[in-house]
Amino acid sequence: MLTLQTLDRAAGVRHAFFTRRGGISGNIYASLNCGYGSDDDRDNVTANRGRAMAKIDLSSDALATTYQVHGTAVQVVGDAGSPDNRTKADAMVSRTPGIALGILTADCAPVLFADASAGVIGAAHAGWRGALSGVLDETVAAMERLGARVGDIVAGVGPCIAQTSYEVGPEFRERVVAADATNDSFFNRVGERDRFDLEGYVADRLRRLGVAAEGAGADTCADRDRFFSYRRSCLENEPDFGRGLSAIVLTG
């Protein structure tokens, strides 16, 4: 698993961006697939989630996740609830110790937040659509409603698809730049196609909100050994793909 120094320094908080290693799933899901939305054996996914939680000294029933839909809804979490939560939300916030907020990704950016002084954490699923629509803004606002102060919030942007792997069409660039002309800086033209810097865009959105952010600097699409990737699965005509887990918890 990976951690980021920005969050490591947050007292009373533990976090992890898990790689695909260390689980029991096989074939295209090898090995730490944590997504019930995949076609992997459900028992394998449950066991993998338990293994991930054990790595951060928690029981398997401490993990809270949602049904992610690339939107901006934020759920306030007071307990872990069902392991197969069908609440449609792409972000969570909490001030309850012992509950791990979990985000599932396979190229989108998992973003973990903490205000250690207020004892408030957050987690968001930020693909380009959610980030552009304001899921990060909504997460920070929800944390503030729980008592966090924006100037005290720090964030880690976990492994996601890197610009070198993220080829996009002209309509994509037009939509992103139409929202803010300065967004043009997150595109690089290679030949006749543009490539989008998702991590850079997410980090910039956070900084504009006043949140100090650090990125993992990984590439989920190119690094087959460590990460699951939706785009890679499409390029290789695979029938499905695994989901990686990122989690953050207040330790008390």
C-alpha positions as CSV (number, residue, x, y, z in Angstrom):
1,M,0.0,0.0,0.0
2,L,1.0,3.6,-0.5
3,T,0.8,6.6,1.9
4,L,1.5,10.3,1.4
5,Q,3.5,12.5,3.7
6,T,0.8,15.2,3.8
7,L,-1.6,12.7,5.4
8,D,1.0,10.8,7.4
9,R,1.6,14.0,9.4
10,A,-2.0,14.3,10.3
11,A,-2.3,13.3,14.0
12,G,-4.9,10.8,14.8
13,V,-5.5,9.8,11.2
14,R,-4.5,6.6,9.3
15,H,-4.7,6.2,5.6
16,A,-3.7,3.9,2.7
17,F,-3.9,3.8,-1.1
18,F,-3.9,0.0,-1.6
19,T,-2.3,-1.6,-4.6
20,R,-3.6,-4.7,-6.3
21,R,-1.2,-6.9,-4.5
22,G,-1.9,-9.1,-1.5
23,G,-5.3,-10.4,-2.2
24,I,-6.9,-13.8,-3.1
25,S,-8.6,-13.0,-6.4
26,G,-7.3,-14.5,-9.7
27,N,-7.1,-13.9,-13.4
28,I,-8.0,-10.3,-14.4
29,Y,-8.9,-9.6,-10.8
30,A,-5.6,-10.6,-9.3
31,S,-5.3,-10.1,-6.6
32,L,-6.7,-7.4,-4.1
33,N,-9.9,-6.6,-6.0
34,C,-12.2,-4.7,-3.5
35,G,-15.1,-3.9,-5.8
36,Y,-18.4,-5.6,-5.4
37,G,-19.3,-3.9,-8.7
38,S,-17.0,-6.3,-10.6
39,D,-17.9,-9.8,-11.7
40,D,-15.4,-11.3,-9.3
41,D,-16.5,-13.9,-6.8
42,R,-18.2,-11.9,-4.0
43,D,-16.5,-14.0,-1.3
44,N,-13.1,-13.1,-2.8
45,V,-14.0,-9.4,-2.7
46,T,-15.1,-9.6,0.9
47,A,-11.9,-11.4,1.9
48,N,-9.8,-8.8,0.0
49,R,-11.6,-6.0,1.9
50,G,-10.8,-7.7,5.1
51,R,-7.2,-8.1,4.2
52,A,-7.0,-4.4,3.3
53,M,-8.5,-3.3,6.6
54,A,-6.1,-5.6,8.5
55,K,-3.2,-3.7,7.0
56,I,-4.4,-0.6,8.8
57,D,-5.3,-2.4,12.0
58,L,-9.1,-2.5,11.5
59,S,-11.7,-5.2,11.3
60,S,-13.4,-5.9,8.0
61,D,-16.7,-4.4,9.3
62,A,-15.1,-1.0,9.8
63,L,-15.1,-0.2,6.1
64,A,-17.7,2.2,4.7
65,T,-18.2,2.5,0.9
66,T,-20.9,3.8,-1.4
67,Y,-22.3,3.2,-4.8
68,Q,-20.2,5.6,-6.9
69,V,-21.9,7.2,-9.9
70,H,-19.4,10.0,-11.0
71,G,-21.6,12.6,-9.3
72,T,-21.1,15.2,-6.5
73,A,-23.3,13.8,-3.6
74,V,-21.6,13.5,-0.2
75,Q,-22.7,11.0,2.5
76,V,-22.1,11.8,6.2
77,V,-21.0,8.5,7.8
78,G,-21.6,7.7,11.4
79,D,-21.1,3.9,11.1
80,A,-19.9,1.5,8.5
81,G,-23.3,0.1,7.6
82,S,-23.8,-2.6,5.0
83,P,-20.7,-3.8,3.2
84,D,-22.7,-3.5,0.0
85,N,-24.0,0.1,0.5
86,R,-26.2,1.1,-2.4
87,T,-26.4,4.8,-1.4
88,K,-25.4,6.8,-4.5
89,A,-22.6,9.1,-3.5
90,D,-19.1,9.8,-4.7
91,A,-17.8,11.2,-1.4
92,M,-18.1,10.7,2.3
93,V,-17.2,12.7,5.4
94,S,-17.1,11.6,9.1
95,R,-16.0,12.6,12.5
96,T,-16.5,9.1,14.0
97,P,-13.3,7.3,15.1
98,G,-12.8,3.8,13.9
99,I,-14.8,4.0,10.6
100,A,-12.7,3.8,7.4
101,L,-14.1,5.8,4.5
102,G,-13.3,3.8,1.4
103,I,-13.1,4.9,-2.3
104,L,-12.9,2.4,-5.2
105,T,-11.1,3.4,-8.4
106,A,-9.6,2.0,-11.5
107,D,-8.1,5.1,-13.2
108,C,-10.2,7.9,-11.5
109,A,-8.5,9.7,-8.7
110,P,-9.1,8.7,-5.1
111,V,-8.8,11.8,-2.8
112,L,-8.5,11.5,0.9
113,F,-8.9,14.5,3.2
114,A,-8.2,15.2,6.9
115,D,-8.5,18.1,9.3
116,A,-6.6,16.6,12.3
117,S,-7.3,19.5,14.6
118,A,-11.1,19.3,14.1
119,G,-11.1,15.5,13.9
120,V,-12.9,15.4,10.5
121,I,-12.0,13.2,7.5
122,G,-13.3,12.9,4.0
123,A,-12.9,10.8,0.9
124,A,-13.9,11.4,-2.7
125,H,-14.0,9.6,-6.0
126,A,-12.8,12.1,-8.5
127,G,-12.8,11.2,-12.2
128,W,-12.8,14.1,-14.6
129,R,-16.6,14.3,-14.6
130,G,-16.9,14.4,-10.9
131,A,-14.0,16.8,-10.4
132,L,-15.3,19.2,-13.1
133,S,-18.8,19.1,-11.6
134,G,-17.6,19.9,-8.1
135,V,-17.3,16.7,-6.0
136,L,-14.2,18.1,-4.3
137,D,-15.9,21.4,-3.5
138,E,-18.9,19.5,-2.0
139,T,-16.6,17.3,0.1
140,V,-14.8,20.3,1.6
141,A,-18.1,22.0,2.3
142,A,-19.5,18.9,4.0
143,M,-16.3,18.7,6.1
144,E,-16.8,22.3,7.1
145,R,-20.3,21.6,8.2
146,L,-18.8,19.0,10.6
147,G,-16.5,21.5,12.1
148,A,-13.4,21.4,9.8
149,R,-11.7,24.6,8.8
150,V,-10.7,24.8,5.1
151,G,-7.2,26.2,6.0
152,D,-6.5,23.2,8.2
153,I,-7.7,20.5,5.7
154,V,-5.0,18.6,3.9
155,A,-5.5,16.1,1.0
156,G,-3.8,13.3,-0.8
157,V,-4.5,12.5,-4.4
158,G,-4.0,8.8,-4.9
159,P,-2.9,6.7,-7.9
160,C,-4.9,7.5,-11.0
161,I,-4.4,7.5,-14.8
162,A,-1.4,9.7,-15.7
163,Q,-1.4,12.3,-18.6
164,T,0.9,10.1,-20.7
165,S,-1.8,7.4,-20.8
166,Y,-4.9,9.6,-20.8
167,E,-5.7,10.2,-24.5
168,V,-8.9,12.2,-25.0
169,G,-11.0,13.5,-27.9
170,P,-11.6,17.1,-28.9
171,E,-15.1,17.2,-27.4
172,F,-13.5,16.3,-24.0
173,R,-11.1,19.2,-24.2
174,E,-13.8,21.6,-25.3
175,R,-16.0,20.7,-22.4
176,V,-13.3,21.1,-19.7
177,V,-12.0,24.3,-21.1
178,A,-15.5,25.8,-21.5
179,A,-15.8,25.5,-17.7
180,D,-12.7,27.5,-17.2
181,A,-10.3,28.7,-19.8
182,T,-7.3,28.1,-17.5
183,N,-8.0,24.4,-17.7
184,D,-6.4,24.3,-21.1
185,S,-3.0,24.0,-19.3
186,F,-3.9,20.5,-18.2
187,F,-3.9,19.2,-21.9
188,N,-0.9,18.2,-23.9
189,R,-1.1,17.6,-27.6
190,V,0.7,14.5,-28.8
191,G,0.3,14.0,-32.6
192,E,-3.4,14.6,-33.4
193,R,-4.7,13.7,-29.9
194,D,-4.8,15.5,-26.6
195,R,-3.8,14.0,-23.3
196,F,-5.3,15.1,-20.0
197,D,-3.6,15.6,-16.7
198,L,-6.2,14.3,-14.2
199,E,-4.0,14.4,-11.1
200,G,-2.8,17.9,-11.9
201,Y,-6.4,19.1,-12.5
202,V,-7.6,17.5,-9.2
203,A,-4.7,19.0,-7.3
204,D,-5.4,22.4,-8.8
205,R,-9.0,22.3,-7.9
206,L,-8.1,21.5,-4.3
207,R,-5.5,24.3,-4.1
208,R,-8.1,26.8,-5.4
209,L,-10.3,25.7,-2.5
210,G,-7.5,26.5,-0.1
211,V,-6.6,22.8,0.6
212,A,-3.0,21.7,0.6
213,A,-2.7,18.7,-1.7
214,E,-0.1,16.1,-2.5
215,G,-0.2,13.7,-5.4
216,A,1.0,10.1,-5.6
217,G,2.5,10.6,-9.1
218,A,1.6,7.1,-10.2
219,D,0.0,5.8,-13.5
220,T,-2.7,3.2,-12.9
221,C,-3.0,2.5,-16.7
222,A,0.7,1.9,-17.3
223,D,1.6,0.1,-14.1
224,R,-0.1,-3.3,-14.5
225,D,1.8,-4.9,-11.6
226,R,0.5,-2.5,-9.0
227,F,-2.9,-1.1,-10.2
228,F,-6.2,-1.9,-11.8
229,S,-7.2,0.1,-14.8
230,Y,-10.4,0.5,-16.7
231,R,-8.7,2.0,-19.7
232,R,-6.2,-0.7,-19.9
233,S,-8.9,-3.3,-19.7
234,C,-10.7,-1.6,-22.6
235,L,-7.5,-1.4,-24.7
236,E,-6.9,-5.1,-24.2
237,N,-10.5,-6.2,-24.7
238,E,-10.8,-7.7,-21.2
239,P,-14.4,-8.4,-20.1
240,D,-14.1,-6.6,-16.8
241,F,-11.6,-5.0,-14.4
242,G,-10.8,-5.0,-10.7
243,R,-11.2,-2.0,-8.4
244,G,-8.5,-0.6,-6.1
245,L,-9.3,0.6,-2.6
246,S,-8.2,3.8,-0.8
247,A,-9.2,4.4,2.8
248,I,-8.9,6.9,5.6
249,V,-9.8,6.5,9.3
250,L,-9.8,8.6,12.5
251,T,-7.9,6.6,15.1
252,G,-9.3,8.5,18.1
